[in-house]
């Protein structure tokens, strides 16, 4: 069977989409030597995707890296012709949308319904485009994959989809990177380069307003004032670097609160540095109002770090009892949960153990095996109907 996978626009962005595509490709190569896989990539993204097995091919869709309009033309005009050219049996679109016209049966992964809850998170043009194409893609798909029961519920409610058509497949987690022990000199080198010189709390994700880093900064300020804690707060991630952006407002807020040496914003960090921060942070805090899965939570659990996170959307489903859950908009609750872990060593040990047990539930082998099963069964059903 020839399986096509659309990776246009997903690989070059340092987001959950990139994590998903790279691990999908890596794991498929570990478990499947029989089917043929065709990854359709933009012309500048091919080197990022590691394909080594003979039954895996990268197909470059020309002129799709220059700007968003050319990428859209590639997805909706050039890609369908390539699907036909390479005689693809089934397509998999893992990034929320399918091509406007797809000449073969397809499955689509709708991994986020963010713009239905927080439409201000993207510009109006993209919002209209996504609210038009997401329902259309879902209606025409033979099968829909969602990363959580919460996303499945949103798909069914907002775009009126039959629940039987939606399969929940949780993402996996790479635990090996965070289970290793590293030399103290390596820690010192990384921490000195970032200005970390005290015990610290850690946050990792993009800097967007709905992720509530501003509430975390206020909670941290409250803890410093009330308990005179020696900690720093490390906010890893990037946003839009414009004059009036949310990231700039956060930097101004840190300056106004006189926390310049206590709150560090190093921007995006790759896992070559991030692994050291996970291993040494005292508490991982994740007060986002919305996440489709939340990879950083499970990376922190793998590293043996207690979690404070939101009590909304997919968080309770994903975390269960492996963290303290709070209202992400309530600064007092956020500060209180952090303080509770700091003051209760028994609770801290309990959360660390629960996190290590919980993270074992999420495996890339399981995720990709179930995804492959969906694609194969969908192809068989379509072939039988065609006969």
N, C-alpha and C positions, 0 to 999 in steps of 0.2 A: 504494500500500500504506500502511496506517496502522500505525505502529510506536509502541507504548507503552513508556515508560521509567520505571521506578520510582525516584524520587530521594528518597523519604521517609527522613528522618533522616540523610542523607549530606551535605547541603549546608552545614548550619550548623556542622558540626564541622571545626575546623582540622586536618584529617588528610589522608592520602593519598586517602581516599574523596572528600573535597571536591575535591581537585585533579583526580581522575579525572572526576567528573561535569561539572565546569565545562569541562574541555578536551574532553570528549565532545560537549557541547552546542555549544561554539564551533566545533569542527572539522566537525561534521555540517552546520552552517550554511554552511560554506565549500564543501563538496563535494556537497551534495544539495539540489536544487531540485524534485525530482519527488515523493518520498515525503512523507507527512504524519507529523509527529512530535508525540507527546503526552507531555510530561514531567509526571508526577504528583508534586506537591510538597506538603509540609505547609503550613498556612496562614501560617506565619511565615517561610518560607524562599524564597518566590517572588522577592523582590527581589534575592536573591544570584545567581540564575541568569539570565544574559544571553541572552534569546531575542528576536531582532529580525526574522527572516525570516517571511514570511507563512505558510509551510508548517510553522511551529513554534508549538506552543501549550503554555501552562502550565495544568495543571488542579489546582486546590487541593483537597486532601482535607481536609474540615473537621475542626476540633478535634483535630488530630494533633500539635500543638506543646506542649500543656500538660504532658504527662508521658509516660513510656515506655508505660504501659498504653493510653493513648488512641492513641498511634502504632501500637501493635500491633493495636488494634481497627481502625484505619484501613487497615493493610496487609492484614489478613485478612478483613475484613467489608466495609468501604466501598469499597476499591479494586476488588475483583472486580466489584461492581455498576457502577462507573464504566467499567471495561474494556468491559463489555457495552453501556453507554449510548453510548459513543463509537465503537462498532463497530471496536475494535482488531483487527488481523489477527494480530499477534504481539507478545508482551511481552518486554522485556529487563529482567532484574533484575541490576543491576551491583554489588550489595552483599552477596553470599554466600547470600541466601535468597530464595525466592519466597513468594508468598501461599500460605496453606494450600490454598486452592482457587483456581485460575486458569482462567477459562472458555475460554481460547485457548491455542495452543501457546506455549511460552516457552523462552528461553535464559537461563541464569544465569551470572554471572561469580563464581567462587569465588576471591577475591583474597587470602585468607589462611586458613591452617590453624593459626594460632598456638595456639588453645586445645587442639589435640591434642598439641602439644609442651609447652606451658607452661600447664596448666589453672589454675594459681594466679593467672594474670594477670587473670582476671575473677572476679566473684563466682559462687557456686555456682548461683544461680537462672539467671543468664545462661548459664552453662556448660551446664547441663542443656538449656535451651531451644535453644542453638546446636547441641549435639550431637544433638538430636532433629531440628531443622529442616534442617540442612545436608544430611544424607544423604537426607532425604525430598525436598528440592528438587532434588538431583542426580539421583535416580532418575526423577523425573517430567519433568525438563527434556529437550527435544529435543536441546539442545547445551549443553556447558559450556565456558566460556572461563576459562583460567588465565593469569596474568601471567608465569609462568616454568615451565621444565621441572621444577624442584624442587617447585613447588606441584602440578603435574600428577601427579607421582609420589606425593605425599601423598594427593591425591584418590583415585587408583587403589588405594593401599594401605590407607588408613584407612576409606574408605567403599565399597570394592569396586566401583569403576566401570570399565567397559570403556574402555581407553585410546583407542579410536577415537572415542569420544564427546567427548573433551576436546581442545580446540583451544588451543594456546599462542599468545597474542598479547601481546607485550611492550608496556608502556605507552610513551608518548612523553615527551619532555623539551622544555620551553621554554628554548631557548638564548639568545634575543635579549636577554633581561634581563641576562644575565651576561657578554655579549660587549661591551657598551657600555663606553665610558670615561666617568668622572664627574669633576667638578671637585673639586679637593683641599679646597675649603671645605665641600663637601657631606660629604665623609668626616669632616672635623674636627667638624662639627656633630653628626653621628650618634655618632661615637666619644666625644665629650665627654659627650653625654647618657647614655651607657652606662657611663662610667668606664673606657674603653679607652685606655691611654696607653703601650702597648708593643707589640712584635710579638706575635702571638697564634696559638694553635691554635683550631680551631673544631669544635664538634659541634652538629648541628641535628636534633632529633626530640623526641618526647614523652619525659617522664621516667618510665620504667617499669623495674622491676628487671631484666627480661631484656635490657634495652638496655645494661646494664653501665657506666653512668656512674661508678659507684663505683670500678671497676677503672681507668677512665681517670684519675680524680682521683689514685689511688695511683701510677699510672705517671707522671703529671705531677709529683707530689711527689718521686718518685725522680730524675727528670731535673733538677729544681731543685737537689736535694741533691748529686747527683754532678757536674753540669756547670755549676752556677750560671748557668743560662740566664736571660735577662731576660724571657722570654715570660709572657703571660697565657693562661689557658684560658677560653674563652667557651662556656658550655653553654646553648644556646638551646632552649627548650621548656618545657612545663609538665606537671605531674602532678596528683595529687589534693592539695589544700591542706588536709589534715587534720593533726592533732597528731602522729600516728604514721605518716604517709605516707612513702613512699620519698623524695619530694622533700624533706621535712623532715629525713629522715635524712641526705640528701646535704648539706644546709645545715649540719647539726650536725657532720658529718664535716669539712667545709671549715673550720669554726671550730676544731675540735679539732686540725687539722693546721696551724693558723695561716696559712691561705691566703686569708683574706678579701679581700685586695687583689689576689690573683693569679688566683683563680677567680671568674668573674662569671656569675651566673645571672639574666639579664634577663627570664626568662619567655618567653612566645610573642612572636615578632616577625613582622610581615607582610613581604612581599617588598620593600616600599618602603624598609625599613631593612636587611633581610637581604642584599640585593644588594651593599651596601657591605662587609659582613662577608666575604662570599664572595670579593670581588675583592681584599681586602687580607690575608686570613689566610695564614699560611705553610704550614700543613698542615691538611687536613681529616681528622678522626679519627672513625671510626664503628664502635665495637666491639660492636654489637648482636649478640645470639645468634640473632635471627630477624628477617627482613624479607621481605615478599612481593615487593617490587621495590626500594625504596630510592631514592626521588626525590632526596633531598639529595645522594647520591653523585654523581649526574649533573649536578646544579646546580653542584656544586663543580668537576667536570671541565670544564663549560662556561666557568667563570670562570678556568680555567687554574691549578688548585690541585692539588698532589700528594695522593694518597689513602693512608690507612692504614685497613684495614677487616678484618672477620672472614673467616675461612676456612671458614665453615659455611653450610649450606643454600644459598640462591640466590646468595650473594655471588660465589663463583668463576665461576659461569655469567654473571653480569652484568658483573663487572669484568674478567675475564680477566687480561691483563698490564698493566692500566692502574692498578695500585695494589699496595701491599705488603699481603699477607694474613697474618693472625696468628690464633692461638687467642685468642678474645675474653675468656677467663677467666684468661689468663696475663699477669700484670702485667709480668713481665720481658720477654716477647715484645713486648708493646705499647710499652713504653718503648724497647726496642731498635730497633724499626722507625722510631719517630719520630726517634731519635738518628741512625739510619743516613741518613735523608733530610737532616737538618740538617748532617751532616758530609760529604755527598757531593753537590756541586752538579751533577755529571754525571748522577747517578741522578735527582735532582730534575727536571732538564730532560727526561730520558727519560720519566718518569712523567707530566709535564705534557703532552708531545706525544702519548703513548699515550692519555691521557684525552680529549684533543680529538678524536682519531680514533675512539675507542670511542663517544663520545656521539652521533656522527653516525649510528650504527646505530639509534637510538631516535627515532622520529618520530611525532608525534600524527596526522599525515596517514596514515601507514602503519597505525598502531594502529586508527584509526577506520574506515578503508577496509576493513580485514580484518574488523572487527567487523560492519560493515554487510553485508559479503558473507555472513557466517555467518547473520545474521538473514534476509536475502533467500533464501538457499538453503534454510534451514530451512522458511520459509513455502512455497516451491515444492514441497518434498518432501511436506509435510503436505497441500497442496492436491491433489497427484497421487494420494496415497493415498486421500484422501476421495472422489475421483472413481471 
